[in-house]
Every structure is written in C-alpha cells, then in structure tokens.
Amino acid sequence: MQIKETIALRVTRNHDYDLHENEVMDLLKSVESEIKDRTHQIAVRLEIVSDAPKKTIRMLETQLGILHNYVFEIKGPINFCDLLSLHDLPVPPQFKDPPFNPRIPQKFATNKDIFTIIREGDLLVHHPYDSFAVVMDFLNRAAEDPDVLAIKQTLYRIGNDSPVVSALCRAAENGKQVTAVVELKARFDEQYNIDWTRQMTRAGVNVVYGFVKWKIHCKATLVVRMARLYLTVILIAIWNKTLGGFRFDEVTLPAAISPDYLRSCEFVNTKTNLVMYGNVGTGKTFLSIALGVEACKKGIETSGTAGNASSVVLSVA
C-alpha cells in the first residue's frame, strides 16, 4: 500500500445519554453500556483542513451520514489542545509564563488545628486563587480525627489521581461512616469515576450513583464531628455566684438568721431547710447557688429545687 496524501480531520459524535428513569435498573451498568457504544454514535460535526480535496469531503459526508451544513473547513490546526505538549519541552524559563502559585489564606497560615480555625468563624476560600491544599487539609484531618463520626461528599469529575478519594477511603478504613455521591455521567470522565467508585466501595465507602434525570455538579463536603463539652466553662459561671457578691442589704432575713450564719452552713448541721421568696430579680436563685457553692467548699452535698417564679427551696441532703 502506498500513502499518497494525509489529511487532518476531527469527527464529533453525539454523546448524549439515552437513559430513561423508568427503564434504568442499574445506573452503573447502564452508563458502562453507553460508553462502549460511543464509537457507533451519530456524527454531528466534521472538521477538516481547508485544502482537503472536495471528493474526499463528499466521501466522508456519505460514510459518516453527516449533512454538508455540519462540515467545517479549518484554516490552521484542527485541535489547538494538541499544542499543549509543547509547554513541557525543556526550554529556557524566559520562553514560558511564570507558574501561578495559589495563596494560602492568612487564617490558615498558622499552626492551629483546622477545626479550631473553623470554630472561630465562617471562612470563604476562593479557588483557584486560594490553594486547594486548604480543602485537602480539612479532609485529611477529618479522616484521621477520632472525634469525626461521618463524612459526606459529592464528586463530579474525579480525574485519574484524586487525593479527595484517597482521604475518603482512609476515613472509611479508620471506621468513620463515609458516603460519596458520585456523578457517573460526567462527560468523558465516566470511566475514571466508575473505577474510583469501585475502589471506594472496596475501602468501605457507601457510594451512591446519583440520579438518572439530574447531574450533580455541586462539590460539597459535610463533616459530622462530635463536640467536646468543656464543663469547666459552666462551672466557672456557677462558682462566680458567691456570698461575697450577694447584696444582703437588699433583702430581709429572719431575726435568727444572719449572713454569717448562712456562710457557716450551720443550717446543714441542724437539717434546716431554707425557703426564699420574693419578686423576680430579687436574687433568690443567686443566693441559693451561692449557699450551695459555700456548702460544696466545705465538702457538704446539697441540692436546690425551684418552686416557682416567686420562691426557691434549698433542702439539706
């Protein structure tokens, strides 16, 4: 065989999915079937170099079953993306644009734990100007944090090397409940997504394949984390209510009871219950807590019971 001529051309085929919600039983298998049939899909456009012989163009129209209105004669390269490989050539740096390095937001440029930073207030990260490393730090930390209970993630175009998927798999292997909603119909990335879903399933991730009618474009992450309650914060508020801060000159005490008597907790030894009554805001709850704190300092167990808005009963255990 002798090659007499070469012609550059590109054929675009219709890659719309022929999926119907009431017919699809297994979305994964249906998408795989659609991928295999791509080479047989209808041609919708032909791009060809402008100096190609007209006889050849007519032959391609017939063979592809494409209308002449959808044939485009191109003056120049058919696919400029083919030139991207030139950027990887070992040429001096002055012939290339300087690389773009996304910034690390100032809030994250510290040694603080990322959950501590988030707890301090809402944060906006703008990609690609802000580094995606911040998001990966969040996911990687969640995968290892013993307080994290679950991670939920939506995935659209996963790609051939996904640190997000690696973090999700590691989280599942660490015993966390991980759910990933994967868009299998991400055009031209379907096979990558299918391969990754199988790897995530093997790692213990609960994979959901999205919907037949809708596409999932949103990239969302939800981390469910167990909150640690620091009781010392509550106790400080209670211990601040002491007899030293109570205004005895604003209340009326029985003749047999003085501030010193209350401070000594003698009523505990005599098993005397105290009843405080008055209008709202007169300090009944304050005084009952202060007496309870004083008793606790002396190692005495006490309990307080609120009667109603106008009275408080302090009973001796």
Secondary structure, 3 states (H helix, E strand, C coil): CCCCCCCCEEEEECCCCCCCCCCCCCHHHHHHHHHHCHHHCCEEEEEEECCCCHHHHHHHHHHHCCCHHHEEEECCCCCHHHHHHHHHCCCCHHHCCCCCCCECCHHHCCCCCHHHHHHCCCCCCCCCCECCHHHHHHHHHHHHCCCEEEEEEEECCCCCCCHHHHHHHHHHHCCCEEEEEECCCCCCCHHHHHHHHHHHHHHCCEEECCCCCCCCCCCCEEEEECCCCCHHHHHHHHHCCCHHHCCHHHCCCCCCCCHHHHHHCHHHHCCCCEEEECCCCCCHHHHHHHHHHHHHHCCCCEEEEEEECCEEEEEEC
